[in-house]
């Protein structure tokens, strides 16, 4: 192996830069050439890249986003688009590709590896933490901390005005962020797509809390796949309980800013180990952290299988709130 390429694809996540830095520097130490592909798979289709040196990744470990930029590329979903990418990588002399991203990224990487003879490794980088085969994804810890920090601030007003706040967090159609932000922020209720429950049940629990002396409440809601979900929930709560409410949609604030120490560490570790993996002949795998150990698992499973949220934690929240 003489040269590798690295790209970031899908939603950016804090810690991706730490990972790009680790991939680059580890590969350089091992005597490889490193190409940074720009704008995810789109850079492979349209030949946008730059060669990365040690200095190219200086002073980025603390920066959110991704210096390589990111995108969701429709052309990569077609065999023709992937063939263009393979041709380009061959022209560059690249004999190993590392893709940092979420399930969409791994799906693209998987089909590419089925059609072309270039070894690939996926590194999980998404704030959603919804990737099968790893306990944590790069960016998740930062998103949690941003969410908890927001709730701490919101609670001041919730408490002073004795209000109900509905706080909508990201996570696409999984509830990892909502669950752990809710627990960490001491939310009264957490609503996630993985658990079906009626809003009447939620309102009843809030009502019982009020009877015990609670004067404010915070409900954390996972965005799910239904636009405006938090508005529907807040409206319904008002009708059922009569509580005055406000809604906060955290949105992309959760995806930006400086990565936490945990995300910088995870990005650095997975980045370096992915390069070792390629050098040791691994391909068509995702690298993850399971029980604090590096684990290579099937790239196909990473996007086909669904990682489960800890339903016990959701139950526990009802004792805590
Ligand atoms: O997958 C990361 C994520 O931030 C999700 O939590 C969210 O649903 C989605 O990306 C938003 O995507 P975009 O930035 O394209 O609006």
Boltz pocket constraint, residues with backbone or C-beta under 6 A from the ligand:
constraints:
  - pocket:
      binder: B
      contacts: [[A, 11], [A, 12], [A, 102], [A, 126], [A, 127], [A, 128], [A, 170], [A, 171], [A, 172], [A, 173], [A, 223], [A, 255]]
      max_distance: 6.0
